[in-house]
Amino acid sequence: MTMRPIRILGDPVLRTPCPPVTTFDADLRALVTDLMDTLLGEPGRAGVAAPQIGVSAQVFVYDADGHRGHVVNPTLEVSDSTETDDEGCLSIPGLYFPTRRALHATVHGVDQHGDPLTVTGTGFLARALQHETDHLTGRLYVDTLTGDVRRRALREIRAGRFDSPRQR
């Protein structure tokens, strides 16, 4: 089991859009395994994206609502219907804010061997698919916040009210 350290807000890799994966080899399979090991080592979490472990590649793993897997080079489709629920992120540890997300989401991509796959989810799984796909574009969940919630989140981040790497 190889748990990799999670990159924390402030690390440039979290804000950099990832290039698509073009080589489907043992290195990619090892990355998927490391991502899943890292996710399963963080109980209660729904996903981990490659940039969160310092790798700039369009890959994420998920474990939500009884569904577990990975997606390479995802494209996201979302419904118009939305819900708001608390959301957090391993890269901004300890902070949770009400975040609006589409109620239904579908991700199209490929697996670690390059075979096409589609993952469709509602509720928590849909939230996880959106959250992890955002990571691959350099976007964090706090970027989706608006109004007073966004102002409160930014205040808490500026004040350092999340667990820094020194605290983990």
C-alpha positions as CSV (number, residue, x, y, z in Angstrom):
1,M,0.0,0.0,0.0
2,T,1.5,3.3,-1.1
3,M,-0.2,6.4,0.4
4,R,1.2,9.5,-1.1
5,P,1.2,12.9,0.7
6,I,-1.6,15.2,-0.2
7,R,-0.7,18.6,-1.7
8,I,-2.2,21.5,0.3
9,L,-3.7,24.8,-1.0
10,G,-0.8,27.0,-2.1
11,D,1.0,24.3,-4.0
12,P,0.9,25.4,-7.7
13,V,0.1,21.9,-9.0
14,L,-3.4,22.4,-7.6
15,R,-4.0,25.4,-9.7
16,T,-2.5,24.1,-13.0
17,P,-4.8,22.4,-15.6
18,C,-3.6,18.9,-16.2
19,P,-2.7,17.6,-19.7
20,P,-4.5,14.5,-20.9
21,V,-3.0,11.1,-20.4
22,T,-1.5,9.8,-23.7
23,T,0.4,6.7,-22.5
24,F,-1.4,3.8,-20.9
25,D,1.4,1.8,-19.3
26,A,2.7,0.4,-16.0
27,D,3.4,4.0,-14.8
28,L,-0.3,4.9,-15.2
29,R,-1.4,1.7,-13.5
30,A,0.9,2.5,-10.6
31,L,-0.5,6.0,-10.4
32,V,-4.1,4.7,-10.2
33,T,-3.0,2.2,-7.5
34,D,-1.3,5.0,-5.5
35,L,-4.3,7.3,-5.9
36,M,-6.7,4.5,-4.6
37,D,-4.3,3.6,-1.7
38,T,-4.2,7.3,-0.8
39,L,-8.0,7.6,-0.9
40,L,-8.6,4.5,1.1
41,G,-6.1,5.7,3.7
42,E,-8.2,8.8,4.2
43,P,-11.5,7.4,5.7
44,G,-14.7,9.2,4.8
45,R,-13.3,10.8,1.6
46,A,-14.9,10.5,-1.8
47,G,-12.0,10.9,-4.2
48,V,-8.5,11.9,-4.9
49,A,-7.2,13.5,-8.1
50,A,-3.6,13.2,-9.5
51,P,-2.7,16.8,-8.8
52,Q,-3.5,16.3,-5.1
53,I,-0.5,13.9,-5.0
54,G,1.7,16.2,-7.1
55,V,1.1,14.6,-10.5
56,S,-0.2,16.7,-13.4
57,A,-2.3,14.2,-15.2
58,Q,-6.0,13.8,-15.9
59,V,-6.7,10.9,-13.5
60,F,-8.8,10.6,-10.4
61,V,-10.2,7.8,-8.2
62,Y,-13.5,7.8,-6.3
63,D,-15.3,5.8,-3.6
64,A,-18.8,7.2,-3.0
65,D,-22.3,5.8,-2.5
66,G,-21.0,2.2,-2.9
67,H,-19.2,2.9,-6.2
68,R,-15.4,2.7,-6.5
69,G,-13.2,3.2,-9.5
70,H,-11.0,5.5,-11.5
71,V,-11.4,7.7,-14.6
72,V,-8.7,8.9,-17.0
73,N,-9.2,11.9,-19.3
74,P,-12.7,12.6,-18.0
75,T,-15.3,14.9,-19.6
76,L,-18.2,16.0,-17.4
77,E,-21.9,16.4,-18.1
78,V,-24.2,17.8,-15.4
79,S,-27.9,18.2,-14.9
80,D,-29.6,21.6,-14.4
81,S,-31.0,20.5,-11.1
82,T,-28.8,21.4,-8.1
83,E,-28.4,20.7,-4.4
84,T,-26.4,22.4,-1.7
85,D,-24.5,20.4,0.9
86,D,-21.3,20.8,2.9
87,E,-18.2,20.0,0.9
88,G,-14.6,19.7,1.9
89,C,-11.3,18.8,0.3
90,L,-8.2,16.9,1.4
91,S,-6.1,19.8,-0.1
92,I,-7.9,22.3,2.2
93,P,-8.1,20.1,5.3
94,G,-10.6,20.8,8.1
95,L,-12.7,23.4,6.3
96,Y,-16.2,22.5,5.0
97,F,-18.6,24.9,3.3
98,P,-22.1,24.6,1.8
99,T,-21.4,24.1,-1.9
100,R,-23.9,24.0,-4.8
101,R,-23.4,21.2,-7.2
102,A,-25.5,19.5,-9.9
103,L,-27.7,16.8,-8.5
104,H,-26.8,14.4,-11.4
105,A,-23.4,14.0,-13.1
106,T,-22.0,11.8,-15.8
107,V,-18.3,11.4,-16.5
108,H,-17.0,9.9,-19.8
109,G,-13.4,8.8,-20.0
110,V,-11.2,5.8,-20.2
111,D,-9.8,3.4,-17.7
112,Q,-6.1,2.7,-17.0
113,H,-5.9,0.5,-20.1
114,G,-7.5,3.1,-22.4
115,D,-10.9,1.3,-22.6
116,P,-13.9,3.7,-22.7
117,L,-16.0,4.0,-19.5
118,T,-18.9,6.1,-18.3
119,V,-19.8,6.8,-14.6
120,T,-23.2,8.3,-13.8
121,G,-24.2,9.3,-10.3
122,T,-26.7,11.2,-8.2
123,G,-26.2,13.0,-4.9
124,F,-22.9,12.3,-3.2
125,L,-21.4,10.4,-6.1
126,A,-22.4,13.2,-8.5
127,R,-20.7,15.7,-6.1
128,A,-17.5,13.6,-6.0
129,L,-17.4,13.3,-9.8
130,Q,-17.7,17.1,-10.2
131,H,-15.2,17.8,-7.4
132,E,-12.5,15.5,-8.8
133,T,-13.0,16.7,-12.4
134,D,-12.6,20.2,-11.2
135,H,-9.2,19.3,-9.7
136,L,-8.0,18.3,-13.1
137,T,-8.7,21.8,-14.5
138,G,-6.9,23.6,-11.6
139,R,-10.2,24.5,-9.8
140,L,-10.9,23.9,-6.1
141,Y,-14.4,23.6,-4.6
142,V,-13.9,27.0,-2.8
143,D,-13.8,28.6,-6.3
144,T,-17.4,27.6,-6.8
145,L,-18.6,29.4,-3.7
146,T,-20.5,32.7,-3.9
147,G,-21.6,35.5,-1.7
148,D,-21.2,35.3,2.1
149,V,-20.1,31.7,2.0
150,R,-17.2,32.6,-0.4
151,R,-16.2,35.6,1.8
152,R,-16.2,33.4,4.9
153,A,-14.2,30.7,3.2
154,L,-11.6,33.1,1.9
155,R,-11.3,34.7,5.3
156,E,-10.7,31.3,7.0
157,I,-8.2,30.3,4.3
158,R,-6.3,33.7,4.7
159,A,-6.3,33.3,8.4
160,G,-4.7,29.8,8.0
161,R,-7.7,28.0,9.6
162,F,-7.0,24.9,7.8
163,D,-4.5,22.2,8.7
164,S,-1.2,23.2,7.1
165,P,1.3,20.6,5.9
166,R,3.3,21.1,9.1
167,Q,0.2,20.0,11.1
168,R,-0.5,16.9,9.1
